[in-house]
């Protein structure tokens, strides 16, 4: 049984937070996702990895509230994640694509960055 504020999957939570951090950082996106300048030879990251974490590896995109206690700590985090997902869905609707080169030029991309930044900040204050 978890005590208040704990999650059953802290390692997955860290990966979700990392995906949010990357989604919130345009400089990282340019350097790593576009220019492919990785910090170490064994490092790899791209937009699709962040999407897999939110859409496939967790239930966050389907129902963020169902992840409370698993990867999220409370309803505030679930609501914030839902905002990120909604912003992403708007961008996917605008572009009809998941290719980052296209997605990052969408009018709604700044909303994704802002939502991810707010969510990452909130989760980082209570890792």
N, C-alpha and C positions, 0 to 999 in steps of 0.2 A: 504494500500500500504506500502511496506517495504522501509525503507531508506537503503542507501548503507551499505553493510556489515551485514544486519539483515537477519534472516531466519524466515519463517512462523512457523516452528516447532522446537523451541529451546530445548524443553524437549527431543524430539527424537534425536536431534543433540547431546545432552549430553549422551544419551544412546549409540549412535554410537561411540562417543569418548571413553566411558568406554569400549566398546567391543574392540576397537583398543588398548587401554591401556593394557587390559588383553592379547590380542594376541601378544603384544610386550614384554611381561614380562615372561620369562621362570621360574623365581622363583615363581611368582604368580601361574603360570600354575601347577607347581609341588605341591605347598602347598595347593592350593584350588581345582584345577580340578582333581588332581591325589590323593593326600593324604586326601582330604576332610576336611582340617583344616580351618574352616570358622572363620572370625574375631568375629562374634557374633552368638548366637543361631538362630536368625531369618534370618541370611544372607544365600543366596544361589547363586552360580554361577557355570556354567560349560561351556564347549566348545560349546555345542549346542545352548546355549543362545546367545553367540557371533555370531554364524552362522545365527540364526534366525533374529538377528538385521540387518545383512548385506544382507541376502538373502530373507527373508520373510516379515519382518516388514517394510522394506523400499524398494525402487526401485534401491538401490545402485548396486546390483549385475547385474541387467538387463541393466541398463544404468545410470551410475553415473552422467552423465551430465544433465540428466533430473531432478536430485535432487538439482540442483543449485537454490537457493532461497527458497527451502523447508527445507532441512537439511544441505546443503553445501552452502558455501558463494561464491565460484568462481570456475573457470576452473582449477586452480591449485589444489584445494582440490579434484575435480572430477578426475583429472589425477592421483593423489596419491591414491585415493580409488581404481581406476581401477587397479593400480599396485598390491594392496593387493588382489583384487579379482583374478587377473591373477595368482598370486603366490599360492593362495588357490586352484584354479582350477588345477594347475599343480600337487599339492600334492594329490588332490583327484584322478587325473589321475594315479599318481604313485601307490597309495594304493588301489584304487577302494573302499575306505571306508570313512566314516565320524566319525568313532570311534576314539576318541582322543588318546587312547593308541597306536593305529596303526599310525595315522596321524603324531604324533610328532616324530616318528622314520623315517619318509620319508626323503630322501636326500634333498628335496626342503623345508623342514620345516624352516631352518634358513632364507630362502628368505621371508617367510611369516612374521617371527619375524621382520626382517629388514624393510620390506615394511610397516608393521603396526606401527613400531616405528617412521619411518619418517612421516607417515601420522598423527599419534597422536601428534607428536611434532609440526607439522605445524598447525594443528587445535587448539592445546592448546595455541599457541601464539596469536590466534585470536578467542577466544571462542565465 
